[in-house]
Amino acid sequence: MADRRPAPRVGVDPHGHDFKARGRAAGYAACYATPTAGFMGADVGILQFLGLALIAVWLVLWLAVKVTFAAIHLLVVLGLLLLVLGFLKAV
């Protein structure tokens, strides 16, 4: 059987936008993101929020690790102290 797909139309992208009216480059700029239109407006606000949130999470986890290490060492020292006191009272 023969392929019955229609022939591609010149000047029209797959989404049906006509580029003949404004020119091919203008049509693509209107349909697709360009490097110059990358981070503008609300995108910057979202990125700033995500950056601040990641820094805050990192600081909280860093502080939690420091507190945990300190607590472990205090418990080791307290355990050794109680062990020594127990030996001294037994003698």
C-alpha positions, -999 to +999 in steps of 0.1 A: +000+000+000+011+035-006+019+059+022-012+082+025+004+108+048-001+144+036+030+161+022+047+185+047+036+221+042+063+247+038+064+274+064+042+256+090+057+238+120+042+205+134+020+225+158+003+244+129+019+278+134+023+297+101+058+313+098+051+331+065+032+360+081+061+371+105+091+353+090+106+320+100+128+333+128+100+352+144+078+321+144+104+300+161+111+327+187+074+329+195+070+291+199+103+280+215+124+293+243+156+311+233+188+315+253+181+352+258+146+345+272+159+319+297+158+332+333+134+361+335+106+371+358+091+345+380+118+319+371+144+340+390+122+341+421+117+303+420+155+298+416+162+322+445+137+304+467+152+270+459+187+283+465+178+297+499+159+265+508+189+243+499+213+265+519+189+264+549+186+226+547+224+223+545+229+246+575+203+227+596+219+193+587+254+206+593+243+218+628+225+185+635+257+166+626+278+188+649+253+185+678+252+147+673+290+144+673+292+165+704+265+145+722+283+112+713+316+125+727+299+138+759+283+104+764+316+086+759+333+109+784+304+105+809+305+067+805+343+066+811+339+089+841+312+067+856+333+036+849+363+051+867+341+062+896+326+027+899+361+011+900+373+036+926+343+030+949+347-008+946+383-006+958 
